[in-house]
Amino acid sequence: MTAAQQQDQEQRHAIVLCADDYALHPLVDEAVERLALAGRLSATSCMATSPLWPEAASRLAALRPQLAVGLHFNLTESHSGAHPAQALGAVIRQAYLRRDPADALRAAWREQLDAFEQALGTPPDFIDGHQHVHQLPGLRDALLAELQARYAPHERPWVRSTVPAGALWRSPKAAVIALLGGWTATRRLRRAGVAMNRGFGGVYGFDAATEAGYGAQMAAWLPQSAHGGLLMCHPAAGVVQGDAIGAQRPVEYRYLLSDAFGALLQRSGCVVQQGPQAIAALLAPAA
């Protein structure tokens, strides 16, 4: 790297680009693997509840020098009946009415963390939630209790914050996600010394029918992203039949691999951070 290239990289800010739903479907896994090798992805969060998880996990070892690998805590995806699940609305109602005992919530976290660690042989680099259920009342407390009991402070995974980056809180959907536990979970976990991303983006209606349309969304998110901010994405190498956002996934995938995305990163002064240790250092709480 020349001195000019090094100076340019130092002036750019690093973002964490995370693909959700690894192990949901082979087309999702293929997209994650290709994007990681292309340097267009920082992380993937994994559905350890999926019957495909043990086999899918075996392909991640070769990618972990580049890719941070996390647990995508799941209560709402049934994997075609292979996993007990509830509608998101029911999960939210139960959380706010405090209907689930604390020990049952701890057991849910423990079961999914065990499944993750049994398949990969290591703790997750980070934790988030499918449809952001990790941040709900009761569930966030159970998460913190399990993190503190399970891992030494220097081993604890970082956790996704859904607090919108910059002006992205003006998006009604992003604001609702943050109001449904995002701000509270972020405050509590940070007070407990848990590392978290600095701002969140990637929220939209999954209604960008073309790569250009998704690129327009990305062009709104990137300028708002701080150093250490996180963008979520949901790519797949083809249409995932039976999935609510199955047709949108390949649109995201093609855009993220495109020259247009590379050019947008340059214009926005952003770099997709890779390497689990580098990401953990980027997100570490201030001393």
MARLOZA-679063 format. One line per 4 residues: number of its first residue (from 0); their letters; for each residue y, x, z of N, C-alpha, C, CB. Coordinates in steps of 0.05 Angstrom, whole numbers, plus 5000, padded with zeros to 4 digits. Glycine has a CB too. Layout:
N
NUM> a> Y:X:Z:Y:X:Z:Y:X:Z:Y:X:Z ~ ...
//
This chain:
287
0> mtaa> 4976:5017:5000:5000:5000:5000:5025:5018:5000:5000:4981:5024 ~ 5043:5012:4982:5068:5028:4981:5086:5020:5004:5082:5024:4954 ~ 5107:5037:5008:5126:5031:5030:5140:5004:5024:5147:5053:5033 ~ 5146:4999:4999:5160:4974:4992:5142:4950:4997:5169:4975:4962
4> qqqd> 5116:4953:4990:5098:4930:4995:5094:4925:5025:5070:4936:4982 ~ 5093:4947:5040:5090:4944:5069:5114:4930:5081:5085:4971:5083 ~ 5138:4939:5072:5163:4926:5082:5164:4897:5075:5187:4941:5071 ~ 5155:4890:5050:5155:4862:5041:5136:4845:5059:5146:4860:5012
8> qeqr> 5112:4857:5065:5093:4842:5082:5103:4838:5110:5066:4857:5082 ~ 5117:4858:5121:5128:4856:5148:5149:4835:5150:5138:4883:5157 ~ 5164:4830:5127:5185:4811:5127:5175:4782:5124:5205:4817:5105 ~ 5150:4779:5115:5138:4753:5112:5126:4743:5138:5117:4753:5089
12> haiv> 5124:4717:5141:5112:4707:5166:5084:4697:5160:5130:4684:5178 ~ 5067:4701:5180:5038:4696:5177:5033:4667:5186:5022:4716:5193 ~ 5017:4653:5170:5008:4626:5178:4978:4626:5179:5019:4605:5157 ~ 4968:4606:5194:4939:4602:5196:4933:4577:5179:4929:4598:5226
16> lcad> 4918:4580:5157:4910:4558:5140:4880:4552:5146:4914:4565:5110 ~ 4875:4529:5157:4849:4522:5167:4837:4498:5152:4850:4515:5197 ~ 4813:4502:5141:4798:4481:5128:4780:4467:5148:4781:4492:5104 ~ 4784:4441:5152:4768:4426:5170:4742:4417:5158:4784:4401:5180
20> dyal> 4723:4409:5175:4699:4395:5167:4676:4412:5155:4706:4374:5148 ~ 4676:4438:5161:4653:4454:5152:4627:4442:5163:4656:4484:5160 ~ 4606:4441:5146:4580:4429:5152:4579:4399:5148:4572:4436:5180 ~ 4601:4387:5141:4601:4358:5134:4584:4353:5109:4629:4347:5130
24> hplv> 4588:4371:5089:4575:4367:5063:4573:4394:5049:4590:4346:5045 ~ 4553:4399:5033:4551:4425:5019:4576:4431:5001:4527:4426:5002 ~ 4588:4411:4990:4612:4416:4973:4636:4425:4990:4619:4390:4958 ~ 4638:4416:5014:4658:4426:5033:4653:4455:5039:4660:4409:5059
28> deav> 4628:4461:5045:4620:4488:5053:4625:4508:5030:4591:4490:5061 ~ 4619:4499:5005:4623:4516:4982:4653:4523:4979:4612:4503:4957 ~ 4670:4503:4982:4698:4507:4979:4709:4526:5000:4713:4480:4981 ~ 4700:4523:5025:4709:4540:5047:4701:4569:5041:4697:4531:5074
32> erla> 4676:4573:5032:4667:4600:5027:4682:4613:5004:4637:4600:5021 ~ 4687:4599:4983:4702:4610:4960:4731:4616:4967:4701:4591:4936 ~ 4744:4598:4982:4772:4602:4989:4774:4626:5008:4783:4577:5002 ~ 4756:4628:5026:4757:4651:5045:4755:4677:5030:4735:4649:5066
36> lagr> 4736:4679:5011:4733:4704:4996:4756:4710:4978:4707:4702:4979 ~ 4771:4689:4970:4794:4692:4953:4819:4699:4969:4799:4667:4937 ~ 4817:4700:4996:4840:4706:5012:4859:4683:5016:4855:4729:5001 ~ 4850:4659:5010:4867:4635:5011:4861:4618:5036:4864:4619:4986
40> lsat> 4847:4628:5055:4840:4612:5079:4838:4631:5103:4813:4598:5074 ~ 4848:4621:5125:4847:4637:5150:4823:4629:5167:4872:4632:5166 ~ 4816:4603:5167:4797:4593:5187:4783:4568:5177:4812:4586:5213 ~ 4761:4562:5189:4748:4536:5184:4737:4525:5211:4725:4539:5164
44> scma> 4740:4499:5214:4729:4486:5239:4704:4471:5232:4751:4467:5252 ~ 4683:4474:5248:4656:4467:5241:4646:4443:5257:4638:4490:5245 ~ 4632:4425:5243:4620:4402:5255:4592:4408:5265:4620:4378:5235 ~ 4590:4417:5290:4564:4424:5301:4547:4400:5307:4568:4439:5327
48> tspl> 4558:4376:5303:4542:4351:5305:4526:4345:5280:4560:4328:5312 ~ 4533:4359:5258:4520:4353:5232:4492:4363:5231:4537:4365:5209 ~ 4473:4348:5220:4446:4359:5216:4445:4383:5197:4428:4337:5205 ~ 4467:4386:5181:4469:4409:5163:4479:4434:5177:4487:4402:5140
52> wpea> 4488:4432:5202:4501:4454:5215:4484:4479:5218:4510:4445:5242 ~ 4459:4478:5227:4445:4503:5231:4442:4519:5205:4417:4497:5241 ~ 4436:4506:5183:4434:4520:5157:4461:4530:5148:4421:4503:5136 ~ 4482:4513:5150:4509:4520:5141:4519:4544:5157:4528:4497:5143
56> asrl> 4513:4544:5183:4523:4566:5200:4513:4593:5192:4515:4561:5229 ~ 4489:4594:5180:4477:4620:5173:4494:4634:5151:4449:4616:5163 ~ 4510:4619:5136:4526:4631:5115:4553:4641:5124:4530:4611:5093 ~ 4559:4635:5150:4586:4643:5160:4587:4672:5169:4594:4625:5182
60> aalr> 4565:4684:5176:4565:4711:5187:4579:4731:5168:4537:4720:5194 ~ 4572:4728:5143:4584:4747:5123:4614:4743:5119:4570:4744:5097 ~ 4624:4719:5127:4652:4713:5123:4669:4719:5147:4655:4685:5115 ~ 4657:4723:5171:4673:4725:5195:4691:4750:5197:4654:4726:5219
64> pqla> 4687:4771:5182:4708:4791:5182:4735:4781:5172:4700:4815:5164 ~ 4734:4761:5153:4758:4749:5143:4765:4722:5157:4756:4744:5113 ~ 4745:4707:5164:4749:4679:5171:4745:4674:5201:4730:4662:5155 ~ 4765:4662:5214:4761:4652:5241:4745:4626:5239:4788:4647:5255
68> vglh> 4726:4623:5257:4707:4601:5256:4709:4585:5283:4677:4611:5251 ~ 4714:4559:5281:4719:4544:5305:4701:4519:5307:4747:4536:5307 ~ 4702:4506:5330:4688:4481:5334:4706:4457:5328:4678:4479:5364 ~ 4697:4440:5310:4711:4415:5303:4698:4393:5320:4709:4409:5272
72> fnlt> 4708:4389:5344:4696:4370:5363:4697:4342:5351:4711:4371:5390 ~ 4674:4329:5352:4670:4304:5337:4660:4282:5354:4652:4309:5314 ~ 4674:4259:5353:4665:4234:5366:4663:4211:5346:4682:4227:5389 ~ 4674:4214:5322:4678:4192:5304:4663:4193:5277:4707:4189:5298
76> eshs> 4650:4215:5271:4635:4218:5247:4605:4217:5254:4641:4245:5232 ~ 4591:4198:5241:4563:4193:5248:4543:4210:5232:4556:4164:5245 ~ 4553:4223:5210:4535:4238:5192:4512:4220:5183:4524:4263:5206 ~ 4520:4196:5172:4500:4177:5162:4480:4168:5183:4486:4188:5138
80> gahp> 4490:4165:5207:4473:4155:5229:4458:4176:5245:4453:4137:5218 ~ 4462:4202:5238:4448:4223:5252:4461:4230:5279:4447:4248:5235 ~ 4486:4221:5283:4500:4227:5308:4514:4202:5318:4521:4250:5302 ~ 4512:4197:5344:4526:4173:5355:4556:4176:5351:4520:4170:5385
84> aqal> 4569:4155:5342:4598:4157:5336:4611:4130:5341:4603:4166:5307 ~ 4637:4131:5345:4653:4107:5349:4676:4107:5329:4664:4105:5378 ~ 4688:4084:5324:4712:4083:5309:4734:4097:5324:4720:4053:5302 ~ 4753:4109:5309:4775:4124:5322:4791:4106:5340:4793:4136:5301
88> gavi> 4796:4081:5332:4811:4063:5349:4798:4059:5376:4816:4037:5336 ~ 4771:4056:5376:4757:4052:5401:4758:4077:5419:4727:4045:5395 ~ 4757:4100:5406:4759:4125:5422:4786:4128:5435:4753:4150:5403 ~ 4807:4121:5420:4834:4123:5431:4838:4103:5454:4855:4117:5408
92> rqay> 4828:4078:5450:4831:4058:5471:4816:4067:5496:4820:4031:5462 ~ 4792:4076:5494:4777:4085:5517:4790:4108:5531:4748:4092:5509 ~ 4802:4126:5515:4815:4149:5527:4839:4140:5544:4824:4169:5506 ~ 4856:4122:5533:4880:4114:5547:4874:4095:5570:4899:4101:5528
96> lrrd> 4851:4081:5568:4843:4064:5591:4826:4079:5611:4828:4040:5580 ~ 4821:4104:5605:4805:4121:5623:4778:4109:5630:4821:4127:5649 ~ 4765:4100:5610:4739:4086:5614:4715:4105:5615:4734:4066:5592 ~ 4718:4130:5605:4696:4148:5604:4697:4167:5629:4697:4165:5578
100> pada> 4676:4169:5644:4675:4187:5667:4680:4216:5659:4649:4184:5682 ~ 4693:4230:5677:4699:4258:5671:4674:4275:5665:4714:4271:5694 ~ 4652:4269:5680:4628:4285:5675:4615:4279:5648:4607:4279:5697 ~ 4619:4254:5638:4609:4248:5611:4625:4263:5590:4610:4217:5606
104> lraa> 4651:4265:5594:4668:4279:5575:4661:4309:5575:4698:4274:5581 ~ 4658:4320:5599:4650:4348:5601:4623:4353:5586:4648:4357:5630 ~ 4604:4334:5590:4578:4336:5577:4580:4336:5546:4559:4314:5586 ~ 4599:4320:5536:4603:4320:5507:4613:4346:5496:4622:4297:5499
108> wreq> 4632:4357:5511:4642:4384:5503:4620:4405:5505:4666:4392:5521 ~ 4605:4404:5527:4584:4424:5531:4563:4422:5510:4571:4419:5559 ~ 4555:4398:5502:4534:4395:5482:4543:4407:5455:4528:4365:5478 ~ 4568:4402:5447:4576:4411:5421:4582:4442:5421:4601:4397:5412
112> ldaf> 4592:4452:5443:4596:4481:5446:4569:4495:5446:4611:4488:5471 ~ 4549:4483:5460:4522:4495:5459:4510:4496:5431:4503:4478:5478 ~ 4514:4474:5416:4503:4473:5389:4517:4494:5371:4507:4445:5377 ~ 4543:4498:5375:4558:4518:5360:4547:4546:5367:4588:4517:5366
116> eqal> 4545:4552:5392:4537:4579:5401:4508:4585:5395:4542:4582:5431 ~ 4491:4565:5396:4463:4569:5389:4459:4577:5360:4446:4545:5395 ~ 4475:4565:5342:4473:4571:5314:4486:4597:5306:4486:4549:5298 ~ 4508:4605:5319:4523:4629:5311:4519:4652:5329:4552:4622:5309
120> gtpp> 4510:4647:5354:4506:4669:5373:4532:4679:5386:4493:4691:5360 ~ 4554:4665:5381:4579:4673:5393:4595:4648:5401:4596:4691:5374 ~ 4615:4651:5419:4633:4628:5423:4650:4623:5398:4651:4634:5448 ~ 4662:4599:5396:4680:4594:5374:4705:4611:5377:4687:4565:5373
124> dfid> 4717:4618:5355:4743:4632:5356:4765:4613:5365:4750:4644:5328 ~ 4761:4587:5359:4782:4567:5366:4768:4540:5368:4805:4566:5346 ~ 4783:4520:5377:4773:4493:5380:4795:4473:5370:4766:4487:5410 ~ 4785:4453:5356:4803:4430:5349:4785:4405:5349:4817:4434:5321
128> ghqh> 4796:4383:5339:4781:4358:5340:4782:4343:5314:4792:4341:5362 ~ 4759:4332:5307:4758:4314:5283:4775:4289:5290:4729:4306:5276 ~ 4795:4284:5272:4815:4263:5277:4830:4268:5303:4801:4236:5277 ~ 4831:4293:5311:4848:4303:5333:4841:4291:5360:4877:4297:5327
132> vhql> 4815:4284:5363:4807:4271:5389:4808:4291:5412:4779:4260:5386 ~ 4809:4317:5407:4809:4336:5429:4833:4334:5446:4807:4364:5417 ~ 4855:4322:5436:4880:4321:5451:4884:4296:5467:4903:4324:5432 ~ 4865:4277:5466:4868:4251:5480:4865:4254:5510:4848:4231:5469
136> pglr> 4877:4235:5525:4874:4236:5554:4844:4237:5562:4887:4211:5567 ~ 4839:4251:5583:4811:4255:5592:4797:4276:5577:4796:4229:5590 ~ 4797:4274:5550:4784:4294:5534:4797:4321:5535:4783:4284:5505 ~ 4824:4321:5536:4838:4347:5538:4833:4360:5566:4868:4343:5533
140> dall> 4831:4343:5587:4826:4354:5613:4797:4365:5615:4830:4332:5635 ~ 4778:4351:5602:4751:4360:5602:4748:4386:5586:4732:4338:5590 ~ 4763:4388:5564:4764:4412:5548:4773:4436:5565:4782:4410:5524 ~ 4796:4432:5579:4806:4454:5595:4787:4462:5617:4833:4447:5607
144> aelq> 4775:4442:5630:4756:4448:5652:4732:4464:5641:4746:4422:5665 ~ 4722:4456:5617:4699:4470:5605:4707:4498:5596:4688:4454:5582 ~ 4730:4502:5585:4739:4528:5577:4741:4547:5602:4767:4527:5564 ~ 4752:4537:5624:4755:4553:5647:4729:4560:5661:4773:4539:5668
148> arya> 4710:4541:5659:4683:4546:5671:4666:4563:5654:4669:4520:5677 ~ 4669:4562:5628:4651:4574:5609:4658:4602:5601:4649:4556:5584 ~ 4684:4608:5599:4693:4633:5588:4712:4648:5607:4707:4628:5561 ~ 4710:4674:5607:4730:4690:5621:4756:4688:5606:4721:4720:5622
152> pher> 4779:4692:5619:4805:4688:5606:4807:4703:5579:4827:4697:5625 ~ 4797:4727:5578:4801:4742:5553:4781:4733:5531:4796:4772:5558 ~ 4762:4715:5537:4743:4706:5518:4749:4677:5508:4715:4706:5530 ~ 4769:4665:5519:4773:4636:5513:4783:4632:5485:4793:4624:5533
156> pwvr> 4772:4613:5471:4782:4606:5444:4810:4595:5446:4763:4586:5431 ~ 4825:4599:5424:4851:4585:5422:4846:4556:5414:4870:4599:5402 ~ 4865:4539:5418:4862:4511:5413:4884:4501:5395:4862:4495:5440 ~ 4878:4482:5378:4897:4472:5359:4918:4454:5373:4883:4456:5337
160> stvp> 4943:4459:5368:4965:4442:5376:4973:4425:5351:4989:4458:5387 ~ 4978:4399:5355:4987:4383:5333:5017:4377:5334:4971:4357:5333 ~ 5031:4391:5350:5061:4388:5351:5072:4396:5324:5074:4404:5374 ~ 5086:4379:5310:5095:4385:5283:5114:4409:5281:5109:4361:5271
164> agal> 5111:4424:5260:5129:4447:5255:5156:4437:5246:5116:4466:5235 ~ 5177:4448:5257:5204:4443:5248:5210:4413:5243:5209:4458:5222 ~ 5221:4408:5220:5228:4380:5213:5205:4363:5205:5248:4380:5191 ~ 5180:4373:5206:5157:4357:5198:5152:4334:5217:5133:4375:5195
168> wrsp> 5164:4334:5241:5161:4312:5259:5173:4286:5247:5174:4318:5286 ~ 5189:4289:5227:5201:4265:5214:5180:4248:5199:5224:4273:5196 ~ 5158:4261:5192:5136:4246:5180:5124:4226:5200:5114:4265:5169 ~ 5124:4200:5194:5113:4181:5214:5085:4187:5222:5114:4153:5203
172> kaav> 5068:4195:5204:5040:4201:5211:5038:4225:5229:5023:4205:5186 ~ 5053:4246:5223:5053:4270:5240:5064:4264:5267:5070:4292:5227 ~ 5084:4247:5269:5096:4240:5295:5076:4224:5312:5122:4224:5292 ~ 5061:4205:5299:5041:4189:5314:5019:4207:5325:5029:4168:5295
176> iall> 5009:4226:5308:4989:4245:5318:4998:4260:5342:4980:4264:5295 ~ 5023:4270:5341:5034:4285:5363:5038:4267:5388:5060:4298:5356 ~ 5047:4243:5384:5051:4224:5406:5024:4216:5419:5065:4199:5397 ~ 5003:4215:5403:4977:4208:5414:4964:4233:5427:4959:4196:5392
180> ggwt> 4978:4245:5445:4967:4267:5460:4975:4295:5452:4938:4265:5460 ~ 4986:4298:5428:4992:4325:5419:5012:4340:5436:5003:4324:5391 ~ 5034:4328:5442:5055:4341:5458:5044:4347:5486:5080:4325:5459 ~ 5031:4327:5498:5022:4330:5526:5000:4351:5527:5011:4304:5536
184> atrr> 4981:4350:5509:4959:4370:5509:4970:4398:5505:4939:4364:5487 ~ 4990:4401:5487:5002:4428:5482:5015:4438:5507:5022:4426:5459 ~ 5030:4422:5521:5044:4431:5546:5023:4439:5567:5062:4409:5557 ~ 5003:4423:5571:4983:4428:5592:4967:4453:5586:4965:4404:5596
188> lrra> 4958:4456:5562:4941:4479:5555:4957:4504:5555:4928:4475:5527 ~ 4982:4504:5546:4998:4528:5547:5004:4536:5576:5025:4523:5531 ~ 5010:4516:5593:5014:4522:5621:4990:4536:5633:5022:4497:5637 ~ 4966:4529:5624:4941:4540:5634:4935:4567:5621:4918:4521:5630
192> gvam> 4953:4577:5603:4948:4603:5591:4931:4603:5566:4937:4622:5610 ~ 4925:4579:5555:4909:4577:5531:4926:4583:5506:4895:4549:5529 ~ 4917:4600:5489:4931:4606:5464:4931:4582:5445:4920:4631:5451 ~ 4953:4577:5432:4955:4555:5413:4973:4563:5389:4966:4530:5427
196> nrgf> 4969:4550:5367:4987:4555:5344:5015:4545:5350:4976:4541:5319 ~ 5034:4556:5335:5062:4550:5339:5072:4532:5317:5080:4577:5340 ~ 5067:4506:5320:5074:4487:5300:5051:4480:5282:5097:4497:5283 ~ 5052:4455:5272:5029:4444:5257:5038:4430:5232:5013:4425:5275
200> ggvy> 5023:4433:5211:5029:4418:5186:5004:4412:5171:5048:4435:5168 ~ 5007:4399:5148:4984:4391:5132:4978:4362:5134:4960:4406:5140 ~ 4996:4346:5148:4991:4318:5152:5004:4303:5128:5003:4308:5179 ~ 4988:4286:5115:4998:4268:5094:4978:4246:5091:5003:4284:5067
204> gfda> 4983:4228:5072:4966:4204:5070:4941:4208:5053:4982:4182:5059 ~ 4934:4233:5046:4912:4239:5028:4914:4223:5002:4885:4232:5042 ~ 4939:4222:4992:4945:4205:4969:4958:4221:4946:4964:4183:4977 ~ 4954:4248:4946:4965:4264:4925:4943:4266:4903:4973:4293:4935
208> atea> 4946:4251:4882:4925:4248:4863:4921:4272:4845:4929:4224:4846 ~ 4941:4289:4843:4940:4313:4826:4946:4338:4842:4960:4310:4803 ~ 4939:4361:4830:4945:4386:4842:4975:4390:4846:4933:4409:4826 ~ 4990:4381:4826:5019:4383:4828:5029:4366:4852:5033:4374:4802
212> gyga> 5018:4343:4856:5026:4326:4878:5020:4339:4905:5013:4299:4876 ~ 4996:4351:4907:4989:4365:4932:5007:4389:4935:4959:4372:4933 ~ 5013:4403:4913:5030:4426:4914:5058:4419:4924:5032:4439:4887 ~ 5067:4395:4917:5094:4385:4927:5093:4382:4958:5102:4359:4914
216> qmaa> 5070:4372:4968:5067:4370:4997:5068:4398:5010:5041:4356:5004 ~ 5053:4416:4998:5052:4444:5009:5080:4457:5008:5032:4461:4993 ~ 5095:4451:4987:5122:4462:4985:5141:4451:5006:5134:4455:4957 ~ 5134:4428:5018:5150:4417:5040:5141:4429:5066:5148:4386:5041
220> wlpq> 5115:4435:5069:5104:4445:5094:5111:4475:5099:5074:4442:5095 ~ 5108:4491:5078:5110:4520:5083:5137:4529:5093:5104:4534:5057 ~ 5159:4519:5082:5185:4528:5092:5190:4521:5122:5208:4517:5076 ~ 5176:4501:5132:5179:4493:5160:5160:4509:5178:5173:4464:5163
224> sahg> 5141:4523:5167:5120:4537:5183:5131:4562:5196:5096:4543:5166 ~ 5127:4564:5222:5136:4587:5236:5115:4609:5235:5142:4580:5266 ~ 5122:4633:5243:5103:4655:5247:5083:4646:5268:5118:4682:5254 ~ 5058:4644:5260:5037:4634:5279:5033:4604:5277:5045:4641:5306
228> gllm> 5045:4591:5256:5040:4563:5252:5014:4558:5238:5063:4551:5236 ~ 5004:4533:5240:4979:4526:5228:4982:4502:5209:4958:4518:5251 ~ 4969:4505:5186:4967:4483:5167:4937:4475:5165:4979:4490:5139 ~ 4931:4450:5167:4903:4442:5162:4901:4433:5133:4895:4418:5181
232> chpa> 4876:4436:5122:4870:4426:5096:4841:4416:5096:4874:4449:5075 ~ 4833:4402:5074:4807:4389:5074:4795:4392:5046:4810:4358:5081 ~ 4789:4417:5037:4779:4421:5010:4749:4416:5007:4786:4449:5002 ~ 4741:4410:4982:4713:4410:4975:4712:4417:4945:4700:4382:4980
236> agvv> 4689:4429:4937:4686:4438:4909:4681:4415:4890:4664:4458:4907 ~ 4678:4391:4900:4674:4367:4883:4679:4343:4900:4646:4367:4870 ~ 4677:4319:4888:4681:4294:4902:4658:4291:4922:4682:4270:4883 ~ 4664:4285:4947:4644:4280:4968:4640:4250:4969:4653:4292:4996
240> qgda> 4618:4241:4958:4613:4212:4957:4609:4201:4985:4587:4207:4940 ~ 4620:4177:4989:4618:4163:5015:4637:4173:5036:4591:4167:5025 ~ 4654:4192:5030:4673:4202:5049:4700:4189:5044:4675:4233:5047 ~ 4714:4182:5064:4740:4167:5061:4760:4183:5045:4751:4161:5088
244> igaq> 4760:4209:5047:4779:4226:5032:4764:4243:5011:4795:4244:5051 ~ 4740:4233:5003:4723:4249:4985:4735:4256:4959:4698:4235:4981 ~ 4751:4239:4947:4764:4244:4921:4788:4263:4924:4772:4218:4908 ~ 4800:4264:4947:4824:4281:4951:4815:4310:4955:4840:4271:4975
248> rpve> 4792:4314:4966:4783:4341:4973:4784:4361:4950:4756:4340:4985 ~ 4773:4354:4926:4774:4374:4904:4802:4379:4894:4757:4364:4882 ~ 4820:4360:4897:4848:4365:4889:4860:4387:4907:4865:4338:4892 ~ 4855:4385:4933:4865:4406:4951:4852:4433:4944:4858:4399:4980
252> yryl> 4826:4433:4938:4811:4457:4933:4822:4471:4908:4781:4451:4929 ~ 4826:4456:4886:4836:4469:4862:4864:4480:4866:4836:4449:4839 ~ 4881:4466:4880:4908:4476:4885:4907:4501:4902:4925:4455:4898 ~ 4891:4502:4922:4891:4525:4940:4881:4550:4926:4874:4519:4965
256> lsda> 4864:4547:4906:4855:4570:4890:4874:4578:4868:4828:4563:4878 ~ 4894:4562:4863:4910:4565:4839:4931:4587:4841:4924:4539:4833 ~ 4940:4596:4818:4963:4615:4817:4988:4602:4828:4967:4625:4788 ~ 4990:4576:4824:5014:4562:4834:5017:4564:4864:5013:4532:4826
260> fgal> 4994:4563:4879:4995:4566:4908:5003:4594:4915:4969:4558:4921 ~ 4992:4614:4901:4999:4641:4906:5029:4646:4902:4983:4660:4888 ~ 5040:4634:4881:5068:4637:4876:5085:4623:4897:5075:4626:4848 ~ 5076:4600:4907:5090:4586:4928:5091:4602:4954:5078:4559:4933
264> lqrs> 5068:4615:4961:5068:4632:4984:5088:4654:4982:5040:4644:4988 ~ 5090:4666:4959:5110:4688:4955:5138:4677:4959:5107:4700:4927 ~ 5144:4655:4946:5172:4643:4948:5179:4635:4976:5174:4620:4929 ~ 5159:4626:4991:5164:4616:5018:5164:4637:5039:5143:4595:5025
268> gcvv> 5157:4662:5031:5156:4684:5050:5133:4682:5069:5182:4685:5065 ~ 5111:4670:5060:5088:4665:5078:5064:4682:5069:5080:4635:5078 ~ 5047:4689:5087:5022:4702:5081:5000:4688:5097:5023:4733:5088 ~ 4978:4683:5084:4955:4670:5098:4941:4692:5114:4935:4657:5077
272> qqgp> 4943:4690:5140:4931:4710:5158:4901:4708:5158:4943:4707:5187 ~ 4887:4730:5155:4858:4730:5158:4850:4749:5180:4845:4738:5131 ~ 4825:4746:5189:4814:4763:5210:4816:4749:5237:4829:4790:5211 ~ 4794:4742:5250:4795:4728:5275:4811:4742:5297:4767:4723:5285
276> qaia> 4808:4769:5299:4822:4784:5319:4852:4784:5314:4812:4813:5322 ~ 4860:4787:5288:4888:4787:5281:4900:4760:5286:4892:4795:5251 ~ 4885:4738:5281:4895:4711:5286:4899:4707:5316:4877:4690:5274 ~ 4879:4716:5332:4881:4713:5361:4905:4728:5372:4855:4723:5375
280> alla> 4910:4752:5362:4934:4767:5370:4959:4753:5362:4933:4795:5359 ~ 4959:4741:5339:4983:4726:5329:4990:4703:5347:4978:4717:5300 ~ 4969:4689:5358:4973:4665:5374:4973:4670:5404:4952:4645:5367 ~ 4969:4694:5412:4967:4700:5441:4992:4691:5456:4962:4730:5446
284> paa> 4989:4679:5480:5013:4671:5495:5030:4696:5501:5004:4658:5521 ~ 5056:4691:5502:5075:4712:5508:5069:4723:5537:5104:4702:5506 ~ 5071:4749:5539:5066:4761:5566:5088:4754:5585:5064:4792:5563
//
